[in-house]
Amino acid sequence: MKADHELWQQYDALATRSYGHPVDDITRLSQQADIRVAVRDGRVIAGGLGLLVPQFFGGAPVPSALLSAGCVAPEERGARLSVDMLAERLRHLRDRGAVISTLWTTSSGYVRRLGWEAPVPVFAWSIATEDLKRAFTRSGMPIEHGRTTEADELQRCLARQWNGPVQRPDWWPAWIDGKQQLTTYRFGPAQSPTGLLSFAMKRSERHGMQLTVHDFWAADADTVGEMMAFLASHNTRAPVIHFRRSALPPYPALLHTLQRYRPKAEAWHPWTLRILDPEEAVRLRGWPDDLDIAVPVDIEGADGGSWDQYLLEVKGGAGQITKTHTAGEVRLTRRQLAVWYAGGYRTAAAARLAGVAARSDTALSTLIRTTEHEPWLPDHF
């Protein structure tokens, strides 16, 4: 059920007991989130947040159910209550227009059984500040402290170039900045910035500070170099620059420039995607303007035991998928559908190694070509 103020307070206390620490977002997002709880004998035994916020896929915003802060009372675990809670949270967000759903989870095996899949691995990076200093040099590009409307517009523009970033609502930057106590800088001309950098600083136990990058948005290689050089200028206080998981875009501007190759990468739990409504998800997504294709596909049914036949058509930047009675040339499980939708299969060989079945190499290659943007989700919720 939807949480009123009393149930919200119980859920807040339950989350603290379940996670072992307070979950600040339950308070910070109380006005923006759809909060659902399970109640037995007047006592909250499970709960979770849901946000209806678009994510960019193919350059277009697709309504998404972002799930966060789900928890079940420790004494209630093992009875599939979390499955019922997920279904209840999704039901209301689907009624409001969500056609896909995304969540960050440490229980990837659990959510995979429910239809979510990770489109791409996620890493956090740590680089010695002195190594950055040797590799990147300031060019004199203007740098200003603080967010502006122009900088937020730059972030939205750059986010469209990837599959997965959130189309941040007006309240999003203030929520993140307040929660993480971020310091933000703009790079380039004031009216048309080309870079946006946000990081958190925490005092170290003995000396200096720990600097962790949260937002790293750059329009071109020159701006990337300037932002890296700016981070390197903190070398007297921060011996290491940390990039939070998925904060660094998946391009080689950093790693191929280092003079000494000794960064550290740490694998993290990934973001996972589920397609709630294939027809609407395909219709609302952006597609390459120069494609003109029609590919028959079989997609696993919602019950997990049947297969539905579809025809995927993309023409003139628009896509649609409709049910047919023609056997598909490519067969996708619900999880494989999510990876393909996010652009996680960069080649037909990668798709086959992931278990995608195809009667025709040509059809599989054509299907892979439809998703030109790469997957990247730097937003956390």
C-alpha positions in Angstrom: 0.0 0.0 0.0 1.0 3.6 -0.4 2.7 4.9 2.8 1.1 7.7 4.7 3.2 9.7 7.2 2.9 7.2 10.0 3.8 4.2 7.7 6.6 6.3 6.1 8.1 6.7 9.6 7.9 3.0 10.3 9.4 2.2 6.9 12.3 4.7 7.6 13.0 2.9 10.9 12.8 -0.5 9.2 15.2 0.5 6.5 17.7 1.6 9.2 17.4 -1.7 10.9 17.6 -3.7 7.7 20.6 -1.9 6.1 22.4 -1.3 9.4 22.5 2.5 8.8 20.0 5.3 8.0 18.9 5.6 4.4 18.8 9.3 3.9 16.9 9.1 0.6 13.8 8.0 2.4 13.6 11.5 3.9 15.2 13.4 1.0 12.9 11.9 -1.7 9.7 11.7 0.4 8.1 14.4 -1.9 9.3 13.0 -5.2 9.1 9.2 -4.7 6.2 6.8 -4.7 6.7 4.9 -1.4 5.0 1.5 -1.0 5.0 -0.7 2.1 3.8 -4.1 3.2 1.9 -4.1 6.5 1.0 -6.9 8.9 -1.1 -6.3 12.0 -0.4 -2.5 11.6 3.3 -3.0 11.4 5.5 -2.2 8.4 7.4 -5.4 7.4 8.7 -4.3 3.9 9.0 -1.2 1.8 10.7 0.6 -1.1 11.0 3.8 -3.1 10.0 4.2 -6.8 10.7 7.2 -9.0 9.1 7.8 -12.4 11.9 9.5 -14.3 12.9 9.2 -17.9 16.2 7.6 -19.1 17.8 8.3 -22.4 17.9 5.5 -24.9 18.8 6.3 -28.5 18.8 10.0 -27.6 15.1 9.9 -26.6 13.7 10.0 -23.0 11.9 6.8 -22.1 9.7 6.7 -19.0 11.4 4.5 -16.4 10.6 3.1 -13.0 13.7 3.7 -10.9 13.6 1.5 -7.8 15.6 2.2 -4.7 15.8 1.5 -1.0 13.9 -1.8 -1.0 14.0 -3.7 2.2 12.3 -6.6 4.1 12.4 -7.0 7.8 15.1 -9.5 8.7 12.6 -11.7 10.6 10.3 -11.8 7.5 12.9 -12.8 4.9 12.6 -16.1 3.0 8.9 -15.9 2.2 9.2 -14.2 -1.3 7.8 -11.0 0.2 10.4 -9.0 -1.7 9.0 -10.5 -5.0 5.5 -9.3 -4.1 6.8 -5.9 -3.1 8.7 -5.4 -6.4 5.6 -6.3 -8.3 3.5 -3.9 -6.3 6.0 -1.1 -6.7 6.2 -1.6 -10.4 2.4 -1.9 -10.9 1.7 1.6 -9.8 4.6 3.1 -11.8 3.5 1.2 -14.9 0.0 2.7 -14.4 1.7 6.1 -14.5 3.5 5.4 -17.8 6.7 3.5 -17.0 7.7 1.1 -19.8 11.2 0.1 -18.5 12.7 -0.3 -15.0 16.2 0.2 -13.6 17.7 -0.6 -10.3 21.2 -0.8 -8.7 21.5 -4.0 -6.7 24.0 -6.2 -4.9 21.6 -9.1 -5.5 22.1 -9.3 -9.2 21.4 -13.1 -9.3 18.1 -12.5 -7.5 16.8 -9.7 -9.8 18.0 -11.6 -12.9 15.4 -14.3 -12.1 12.8 -11.6 -12.1 13.7 -10.3 -15.6 16.3 -7.6 -14.9 19.8 -7.8 -16.5 23.0 -5.9 -16.4 23.8 -4.4 -19.8 27.4 -3.6 -19.1 30.0 -4.2 -16.3 30.6 -1.4 -13.8 33.9 -0.3 -12.4 35.3 2.2 -9.9 38.7 3.6 -10.7 41.5 4.9 -8.5 44.5 6.8 -10.0 47.5 8.3 -8.2 47.2 12.0 -8.5 50.9 12.4 -9.4 50.3 10.0 -12.4 47.5 12.4 -13.6 49.8 15.3 -13.1 52.4 13.8 -15.4 49.9 12.8 -18.1 47.7 16.0 -18.3 48.6 19.7 -18.5 46.4 22.7 -18.0 45.7 24.6 -21.2 44.2 27.7 -19.8 40.6 26.8 -20.3 38.3 28.9 -18.1 37.1 27.2 -14.9 34.3 28.5 -12.7 32.9 27.1 -9.5 29.2 26.1 -9.2 26.3 24.9 -11.2 24.5 27.1 -13.8 21.5 26.6 -16.1 24.0 26.3 -19.0 26.0 23.6 -17.3 22.9 21.6 -16.5 21.8 21.9 -20.1 25.3 20.7 -21.2 24.8 17.6 -19.0 21.4 16.8 -20.5 22.8 17.2 -24.0 25.7 14.9 -23.3 23.5 12.4 -21.5 21.5 11.9 -24.8 24.6 10.5 -26.4 24.5 7.4 -24.2 22.0 4.6 -23.4 20.9 4.8 -19.8 21.6 8.2 -18.2 18.7 9.8 -16.3 16.9 12.8 -17.8 17.5 14.7 -14.5 14.4 16.5 -13.3 14.8 20.0 -11.8 15.1 18.6 -8.3 17.8 16.0 -9.1 21.0 18.2 -8.9 20.0 19.7 -5.5 19.2 16.3 -4.1 22.5 14.8 -5.2 24.6 17.8 -4.3 23.0 18.0 -0.8 23.3 14.3 -0.1 26.9 13.9 -1.2 28.1 17.4 -0.4 29.5 17.8 -3.9 31.7 20.6 -5.1 31.0 21.4 -8.8 33.1 23.2 -11.5 32.3 24.3 -15.0 34.8 24.3 -17.8 34.8 26.5 -20.9 33.0 29.7 -21.8 30.4 30.8 -19.2 27.5 30.8 -21.7 28.5 27.6 -23.5 30.5 25.3 -21.1 32.0 22.2 -22.4 32.6 20.3 -19.2 31.0 19.7 -15.8 32.9 18.1 -12.9 31.5 17.3 -9.4 33.3 15.6 -6.6 33.1 14.9 -2.9 35.9 15.6 -0.4 36.4 13.8 2.9 39.2 14.4 5.4 41.6 11.6 5.7 42.4 10.2 9.1 46.0 11.2 9.1 46.6 13.9 6.5 45.0 15.4 3.4 41.7 14.3 1.9 40.0 11.6 -0.1 38.6 13.1 -3.4 35.9 11.1 -5.2 34.5 12.1 -8.6 30.8 11.7 -9.0 30.0 13.7 -12.3 32.4 13.7 -15.2 30.8 15.2 -18.3 33.0 16.5 -21.2 32.0 17.5 -24.7 35.4 16.9 -26.3 38.9 15.5 -25.8 40.4 18.9 -24.9 37.9 19.3 -22.1 38.6 15.8 -20.8 42.3 16.7 -20.6 41.6 20.0 -18.8 39.3 18.3 -16.3 41.9 15.6 -15.6 44.6 18.3 -15.2 42.4 20.2 -12.8 41.9 17.0 -10.7 45.7 16.6 -10.7 46.1 20.1 -9.3 44.8 18.7 -6.0 47.9 16.5 -5.6 49.2 18.3 -2.5 46.1 17.3 -0.5 44.7 14.2 -2.3 47.3 11.5 -3.1 44.7 9.5 -5.1 41.8 10.5 -7.3 38.8 8.1 -7.0 36.1 7.8 -9.6 32.9 6.5 -8.1 31.5 3.4 -9.7 30.3 4.2 -13.3 31.3 7.9 -12.9 34.0 7.6 -15.6 32.5 7.3 -19.1 33.6 4.2 -21.1 36.1 5.8 -23.3 39.9 5.5 -23.2 40.8 9.2 -22.7 42.3 8.5 -19.3 43.9 5.1 -19.6 45.6 5.6 -22.9 47.2 8.9 -21.7 48.8 7.8 -18.5 52.6 7.6 -18.7 52.7 4.9 -16.1 49.9 2.4 -16.3 49.0 1.6 -12.7 45.4 2.6 -12.1 43.3 0.4 -10.0 39.9 -0.9 -11.1 37.3 -2.3 -8.8 34.3 -4.2 -10.1 31.0 -3.1 -8.5 27.5 -4.4 -8.5 25.9 -3.3 -11.8 22.8 -1.4 -12.8 20.2 -3.7 -14.2 17.4 -3.0 -16.7 14.1 -4.7 -17.3 11.7 -4.1 -20.2 8.1 -3.8 -18.9 6.3 -3.1 -22.1 8.3 -4.1 -25.3 5.9 -2.4 -27.7 6.0 1.0 -26.0 9.7 0.8 -25.1 10.6 0.3 -28.7 8.2 3.0 -29.9 9.4 5.7 -27.5 13.1 4.9 -27.9 15.3 6.8 -30.4 16.7 5.0 -33.5 19.2 5.8 -36.2 17.8 7.9 -39.0 19.5 6.0 -41.7 18.1 2.5 -40.8 15.4 0.8 -42.9 15.1 -2.7 -41.5 12.5 -5.4 -40.6 13.7 -8.3 -38.4 11.4 -11.1 -37.1 12.2 -11.9 -33.5 10.9 -14.3 -30.8 10.8 -12.8 -27.3 10.3 -14.8 -24.1 6.9 -14.3 -22.6 6.2 -12.7 -19.2 5.5 -16.1 -17.7 9.0 -17.3 -18.7 7.7 -20.5 -20.3 6.3 -19.3 -23.6 7.6 -17.3 -26.6 5.9 -14.5 -28.5 6.6 -13.7 -32.2 7.2 -10.1 -33.2 8.4 -8.1 -36.2 10.8 -5.3 -35.3 10.8 -2.5 -37.8 13.0 0.6 -37.8 12.7 3.3 -40.5 13.4 7.0 -40.6 14.4 7.3 -37.0 11.2 5.6 -35.7 10.8 2.0 -34.5 8.0 -0.3 -33.7 7.6 -3.9 -32.7 4.3 -5.7 -33.4 3.1 -9.3 -32.8 3.0 -11.6 -35.8 2.6 -15.3 -36.5 6.0 -15.6 -38.2 8.8 -17.5 -36.6 11.7 -15.2 -35.6 15.1 -15.1 -37.1 16.5 -14.1 -33.6 15.4 -15.4 -30.2 15.7 -13.2 -27.1 15.0 -13.9 -23.5 13.6 -11.1 -21.5 17.0 -10.4 -20.0 18.7 -10.5 -23.5 16.0 -8.1 -24.7 17.1 -5.6 -22.0 20.8 -5.9 -22.9 20.0 -5.4 -26.6 17.8 -2.4 -25.9 20.6 -0.8 -23.9 23.2 -1.4 -26.6 25.1 -3.9 -24.5 25.8 -6.2 -27.5 28.3 -4.4 -29.6 28.8 -7.3 -32.0 27.0 -10.4 -33.2 29.8 -12.5 -31.7 29.3 -10.9 -28.3 25.5 -11.6 -28.5 26.1 -15.2 -29.4 28.5 -15.7 -26.5 25.8 -14.2 -24.2 23.4 -17.0 -25.4 21.4 -15.1 -28.0 20.1 -17.7 -30.5 19.8 -16.8 -34.2 18.9 -18.7 -37.3 20.6 -16.1 -39.5 23.9 -14.4 -38.9 22.6 -11.6 -41.2 19.5 -11.1 -39.0 21.5 -11.0 -35.8 24.0 -8.5 -37.2 21.2 -6.3 -38.4 19.5 -6.4 -35.0 22.8 -5.5 -33.2 23.3 -2.5 -35.6 20.1 -0.9 -34.5 21.5 0.3 -31.2 24.2 2.8 -32.0 24.8 4.3 -28.6 26.8 2.6 -25.8 25.3 1.9 -22.4 26.4 4.0 -19.5 24.5 5.0 -16.3 26.4 7.4 -14.1 23.4 8.3 -12.0 22.8 6.7 -8.6 19.5 6.3 -6.8 
